[in-house]
Amino acid sequence: MKAFFEAIQFLFVDILFKPLDWLREFELFSWFGANTINWIFMIICSAAIVYWIKQLQIFDEAGTENQDTTAHSFLK
């Protein structure tokens, strides 16, 4: 059983977390370079929020959104 848990440790520490170790070492040289992944995710999330708000506005202007409190059967 000990070998099983050591295999899990090896998988995560020596294989799956290697990119994170590389980013930690890279941060000493370039903070912006090490945080590029965060910037990409923030840009994607910002674009998704803008798209979502535009779609909400389109449905609101068309009047197709059902805002009645009985829109769901469990609210009756």
N, C-alpha and C positions, 0 to 999 in steps of 0.2 A: 504494500500500500504506500510505503514511503517513496518508492520509485515513481508511482503515479503522480504524486504531488510534486516531486522534483521535475518530472516531465512537463507539468503545467507551468512550473516556475521557469524552466528553460524556454518554453514556447513564448511566454509573455516577456520575460526580461531580456532574453538574448535574440529574439526574432521580431516580435510584434512592436516592441518599444524602441527598436533601433532608430527609426526615423525621428522619434521624439528626442532621443539622445543627440542626433545630428542637429536638430533645430536648437537644442539647448547650447551646443557648442558654437553654432553659427551665430547665435545672438550676441556673443562677445565681439563679433566683427561688424555685424549690421543688424540693428534692431528692426528696421523696416523690412529687411530681407527675411528675417526669421518670422515675422508676423504677416507675411504675404498671404498665407492661407486664411488668416482672420479677416484681412481686408477683402479677399475674394468672397468669403461668406457674407460679410456685411453688405457688399455690393449686390449680391444675389438676393439677400433678404430685403434690401431697400427696393429693388426692382419689383419683387413679388408684392410688397405692400402697396407700391404705387399702382400696379396692375389691378390688385384687388380693390382698392378704393375707387379706381376708375370704373370697374365693373359694377360695384355697388351703386355708383352714381348713375350709370346707364339704366340699371333696373329701377332705381328710384324715380328717375325722370319718366320712364315708360309707364310707371304705375303698375307694374306686374308683380311687385313684391307684396305678398300677403302678410300684413302686419297684425292680423286679427289674433287675439290670444287663444282662439280655439283652432289655430292652424294645425296643432298636433292633437291627436286623439287623447293623449294622456293628460292634457290640460283641461279637458271638459269637466 
